Amino acid sequence: MKILVLNCGSSSVKYQLFDMSDESVIAKGIVEEVGSDHATVQYKPFQGQSINKKLRIDDHKQALKWVIDTLMDSENGVVKNKDEIIGVGHRVVHGGEKFADSVIIDEKVIKQLADCVKFAPLHNPPNIEGISAAQDSLPNAVQTGVFDTAFHQQMPETSYLYAMPYEDYVKLGIRRYGFHGTSHKYVAEQAASFLKRPLEELKIITCHLGNGASVTAVKNARSFDTSMGFTPLEGLMMGTRSGDMDPYIPLYLMEAKNMTIKETSDYLNKKCGLKGITGGDSDMRVVENGWKSGDKMKKLAFEMFFYRVRKYIGAYAFAMNGADAIVFTGGIGEHSPEGREIALSGLEFFGITLDKEANKNNSLLIGDGKVKVLVIPTNEELAVARETVRLIGRQ
């Protein structure tokens, strides 16, 4: 059973083709700068010759046609016929309150996705374009949607509502939606497997730390609370996003600096976080190197980031009345031993013990106290592929 997983951005198409008989990746790649005459196309088969070159790619439909044609190439392809691909799993950023689970995509779903564009105007339109392109290129494949927000639809009202007039939630849909749900769910399931206990019996705090970062409290297999909110701007300090701040600050900025709504949005989403504190560096690897070498502002940014991770871990442990495990994942979570140590320092009274040698080596188990501490690589593409297989099996 071959499943193609697509993640379509405004000017990119990331793809992976899985053989779900053993969950192996047959081929993967990316098409970047879609909509230009110098788009970069990359193709990496498990066996065979890789491709990396520039082409004219006008739109997502043309990008996906190149992907399918390359997968079927007589010399370096990995499928003989496009009908070998029986399902296409689409990563969709925002499902609003309409989708609390993954779905098989039909015309009704497309219309509902269009209704969610107002919540994710930068992400959902290219997701929809990718779905349309896949339907054209692979008309016989089952198309499925797997939503970043779906896992968090299980949160209780006390977690997802804001302290504002309730009618604005009812009429405008203003609430905490949360993101990175596919990743949080995947690593929580992996943690339960490692602990040899049903996820339904566990309390797990999952820390997805990358350029975008969020922490989720997973209680009895459900998202109990999460740091990102109405948009991915809320919560942790990130690469270029501010994270939590006094809601009046944007209003003050607009008045003090005569900023428009768009300028304020760009400021909060693109000029803050690590980039804002360091004066330009949003890459945690650069920031961490500066921390090690004694750069004052990079040191400050590095420690601010992981202090905020620690605050959320502590808050969620209290909110769930304890935790069985803490999971670190994402590019930063998986590869920053020093950062993880800062994030866990001062939490020993929870029953956390850090094995510094295991932590230094990015081992799976880095803390074997009462509260287990795990480093689990996320695999959102595999999670999407698994969901697609599950939905096909339901047909």
Secondary structure as UniProt FT lines:
FT   STRAND          2..8
FT   STRAND          12..19
FT   TURN            20..23
FT   STRAND          24..32
FT   TURN            34..35
FT   STRAND          36..45
FT   STRAND          51..57
FT   HELIX           60..71
FT   TURN            74..76
FT   HELIX           82..84
FT   STRAND          85..92
FT   TURN            96..98
FT   STRAND          103..104
FT   HELIX           107..115
FT   TURN            116..119
FT   TURN            121..123
FT   HELIX           124..137
FT   TURN            139..140
FT   STRAND          142..147
FT   TURN            148..149
FT   HELIX           150..154
FT   HELIX           157..160
FT   HELIX           166..172
FT   HELIX           181..195
FT   HELIX           199..201
FT   STRAND          203..209
FT   STRAND          213..219
FT   TURN            220..221
FT   STRAND          222..226
FT   TURN            232..233
FT   HELIX           248..256
FT   TURN            257..258
FT   HELIX           261..270
FT   HELIX           273..278
FT   HELIX           284..293
FT   HELIX           296..319
FT   TURN            320..321
FT   STRAND          325..329
FT   HELIX           330..335
FT   HELIX           337..344
FT   TURN            345..346
FT   HELIX           348..350
FT   HELIX           356..360
FT   TURN            361..362
FT   STRAND          365..368
FT   STRAND          372..375
FT   HELIX           380..394
//
